Amino acid sequence: MTVIEPSRDDLRARIEALGPWFHNIELGGVWTAPDHFLGDYPAVKWRRFESAIPKDLTGRSVLDIGCNGGFYSLEMKRRGADRVVGIDFDEDYLAQARFAADVEGLDIEFRRLSVYDVGALGERFDVVLFMGVLYHLRHPLLALDLIHEHVAGDLMVFQSMQRGAGQVDVVAENYPFTDTAHFDGSGYPKLHFIEHRYSDDPTNWWVPNRACAEAMLRAAGFDIVGHPEEEVYVCRRRETPLGNAVYPASISRHLNDRPE
């Protein structure tokens, strides 16, 4: 059976029909978002941290949370990952990702799930990508907790837009109730709440400063083992003694025992 490759004009027409694209991907010589406001995105960011991810992923599984048009899923499959699953809640993005994988001849599974639904996957992955999602979530720490609880097996590669100070203050494990000065430090972990919209995007909800991004990762049970790019962290999952539930039983008992 002879396989007829689509012409460049056919590809361009299909790409335009699936647009607009946020991921600029070259498919058969046609770029999906050549006029992206961030330039050649996300490749321009990928080139700054790709060396932090194993070049050979043979035998490993990868979960791409918030896969968008599939750029990172494609890159993981090109590195030989046995199984790549991309999830997103936006059907338009999933259609783009499936089309891109089909054009490139890459076997990738794409499913419509939000980060809050990762438990439905019922499996852990060797590598979890959580890129450019956190600041779009109303419940960001819950999302990290769910990733830790249900799908992270070893490595997690995390990226979030950051705003505010880039410095990281040394924060003590505990402070007296009357000690409040540390909250005013520019390098104290802070999560900036956006009530309406930022950059004309109503899905931008919470934007951390650097200290907050790092503190949230640690609090959710991830040890930071690499920081190859300003917004990107390579983490390893660790067990959390008390779990990530809100007020675990042992803590609740401690709080109830406080003197009035």
Protein Blocks (a to p, Z undefined) as FASTA:
>chain_A
ZZddddfklmmmmmmmmmccfbdcdeehiafblmbfnlpafklmmmmmmmmpcfblghia
cddehklnommmmmmmmnopabdcdddfbfklmmmmmmmmmmnopacddddddfklmmmn
opacfbdcdehklmmpfblmlmmmmmmmmmmmkbccdddddedjfbdcdddfbdcfklmk
lmmpmkbccddddfkbgehiakbmbdcdfklmmmmmmmnopacfbdfbfkbccddddddf
kljaehifklmmmmmmpcZZ
